[in-house]
Amino acid sequence: MTTDQTWTTPATVGEVRSGERELRELIGGNAWLTRALTVVRDSGLPDAWIGAGALRDLVWGERYRDGFDPTTVHDVDVVFFDPARLSRDDDQRATARLAAAWPAPPWQARNQAAVHTWYASKFGGDPIAPYRSVAESVATWPEYATAVAVRLTAAGELEICAPYGLADLLGGVWRHNPARVDVALSRQRLARHRPAQRWPRVTVIEPG
């Protein structure tokens, strides 16, 4: 099952299914991420997914470097949706719950229903409207390649949330998503993450 998926460029049904199959094979073949997904599924956090950098690091490590090294992952971004609990303390408790189940990963859990309560104070600018779903939040993430999240169902099937599709993630393209992040912040992220040095075979499209 794919959740709220559209594509930035035209894609046939066959291309969509091929991309989903490739991503499932990469994740299914990695014990570390599979375990992380299992921990998140079993945590009890509502509508919880893993996305962003950890997923990119796996795909680009396997496809555009000499393999994926979990020890280089800076954050395991876990997003969940709970409009009844909007305190930042709840994010900390969610993170602690994941760490108690498996201490090794650098968990970072964030309730996407609460982002509007702290986004402006952290990043500046005008307040944002509350997100109505995880998919709506994922669609604002800074690069198209990282605007992807995945989760395991109770039956062990992988669900994919990719509002812009999987082309940039699987194709190794670092490209600014202007939905929320402006060009200046995108350039700061590019300088900080240094994708061309970390994954020499990826394509970096300068924001602007």
C-alpha positions in Angstrom: 0.0 0.0 0.0 1.3 3.5 -0.9 -0.1 6.5 1.0 -0.9 9.8 -0.8 1.7 9.3 -3.5 2.1 11.6 -6.4 5.1 12.2 -8.7 7.1 15.3 -9.5 7.6 14.1 -13.1 5.3 12.0 -15.2 5.6 8.3 -14.4 3.8 5.2 -15.7 2.1 2.8 -13.4 5.0 0.4 -14.1 7.6 2.9 -13.0 5.7 3.6 -9.8 5.5 -0.1 -9.0 9.1 -0.7 -10.0 10.3 2.1 -7.6 8.2 0.7 -4.8 9.6 -2.7 -5.4 13.2 -1.4 -5.3 12.6 0.4 -2.1 11.0 -2.6 -0.5 13.9 -4.8 -1.5 16.5 -2.4 -0.1 14.7 -2.1 3.2 13.8 -5.8 3.4 17.5 -6.6 2.9 18.7 -4.5 5.7 18.3 -6.0 9.2 19.1 -2.7 11.0 16.3 -0.7 9.4 13.9 -3.6 9.5 14.5 -3.8 13.3 14.0 -0.1 13.7 10.7 -0.3 11.8 9.6 -3.1 14.0 10.4 -1.2 17.1 8.4 1.8 15.9 5.4 -0.4 14.9 5.4 -2.1 18.3 5.9 1.2 20.3 2.2 2.0 20.4 2.8 5.5 18.9 -0.2 6.5 16.8 0.3 6.6 13.0 4.1 6.3 13.4 6.6 6.2 10.5 10.4 6.4 9.9 11.5 8.8 7.2 13.9 11.5 6.0 17.6 11.0 6.6 17.8 7.5 7.8 15.9 6.2 4.8 18.1 8.4 2.4 21.3 7.1 4.1 20.3 3.5 3.5 19.3 3.9 -0.1 22.2 6.2 -1.1 24.7 4.2 0.9 23.7 1.0 -0.9 23.3 2.6 -4.4 25.8 5.4 -4.4 28.6 4.4 -2.1 30.1 1.2 -0.8 27.3 0.3 1.5 25.1 1.5 4.4 26.7 2.1 7.8 24.1 2.6 10.5 26.7 4.2 12.8 26.8 7.2 10.5 23.1 7.9 10.8 22.7 11.2 12.7 19.0 10.8 13.6 16.3 8.2 13.1 13.4 10.5 12.4 10.2 9.0 13.7 7.0 10.9 12.9 3.7 10.2 14.4 0.3 11.9 14.6 -1.5 12.5 17.9 -3.7 15.7 17.9 -4.6 15.0 21.6 -1.1 15.4 22.9 0.7 18.5 21.7 3.4 19.1 24.4 7.1 18.9 23.5 7.4 16.7 26.6 5.3 14.1 24.7 8.0 14.1 22.0 10.6 13.4 24.6 8.5 10.6 26.1 8.0 9.1 22.7 11.7 9.2 22.0 12.5 7.6 25.4 10.0 4.9 24.7 11.8 3.9 21.5 15.2 4.1 23.2 14.0 1.8 25.9 13.0 -0.8 23.3 16.3 -0.5 21.4 19.0 1.9 22.8 21.4 1.9 19.9 19.7 4.2 17.2 19.7 8.0 17.7 15.9 8.2 17.9 14.1 11.5 17.4 10.4 11.3 17.6 8.2 14.2 16.6 4.4 14.5 16.8 3.4 16.0 13.5 0.1 17.2 14.9 2.1 19.6 17.2 4.7 21.0 14.7 2.7 24.3 14.4 3.1 25.0 18.1 6.9 25.3 17.8 7.9 25.7 14.2 8.0 29.5 14.0 10.0 29.9 17.2 12.6 27.4 16.0 12.9 28.3 12.4 11.6 31.9 12.3 9.0 33.3 10.0 5.2 33.3 10.3 3.3 30.6 12.2 2.2 27.6 10.2 -1.2 26.0 10.1 -1.6 22.6 11.9 -0.9 19.6 9.8 -3.9 17.4 9.2 -1.9 14.1 8.6 1.6 12.7 8.5 1.4 12.8 4.7 0.8 16.5 4.7 3.8 17.0 6.9 6.1 14.8 4.9 5.2 16.8 1.8 6.9 19.9 3.4 10.3 18.2 4.2 13.3 20.0 2.8 14.4 17.8 -0.1 12.3 15.6 -2.4 14.6 12.7 -1.8 13.9 12.8 1.9 10.2 13.6 1.7 9.5 9.9 2.1 8.4 7.8 5.1 7.8 4.1 5.6 6.2 1.9 8.2 5.4 -1.7 8.9 1.9 -3.0 9.2 0.9 -5.5 11.8 1.2 -8.1 9.1 4.8 -7.1 8.3 4.0 -5.3 5.0 5.8 -2.1 4.2 3.7 1.0 3.6 5.3 4.0 1.7 4.3 7.6 2.1 5.9 9.5 -0.8 4.0 12.7 -1.7 6.4 13.4 -4.5 7.2 9.9 -5.5 10.5 8.0 -5.2 12.4 9.2 -8.3 14.8 11.5 -6.4 15.4 9.1 -3.6 16.1 6.1 -5.8 17.8 8.2 -8.5 20.3 9.9 -6.2 19.1 13.5 -6.7 19.5 16.1 -4.0 16.9 18.8 -4.9 15.3 21.5 -2.8 11.6 21.1 -1.9 10.2 24.7 -1.7 7.0 23.7 0.1 8.2 24.9 3.5 12.0 25.6 3.4 13.2 28.7 1.6 16.3 28.9 -0.7 18.6 30.3 2.1 17.9 27.5 4.5 18.2 25.0 1.7 21.7 26.3 0.9 22.6 26.0 4.6 21.4 22.4 4.6 23.4 21.7 1.5 26.6 23.1 3.1 26.0 21.2 6.3 25.1 17.8 4.8 27.7 17.9 1.9 25.9 15.3 -0.2 28.4 15.5 -3.0 31.2 14.5 -0.6 29.2 11.8 1.2 27.8 10.3 -1.9 30.0 11.2 -4.8 27.7 9.7 -7.4 24.6 11.6 -6.5 23.3 14.6 -8.5 23.1 17.9 -6.6 20.8 20.5 -7.9 21.7 23.9 -6.4 18.7 25.6 -4.8 17.7 28.9 -6.4 
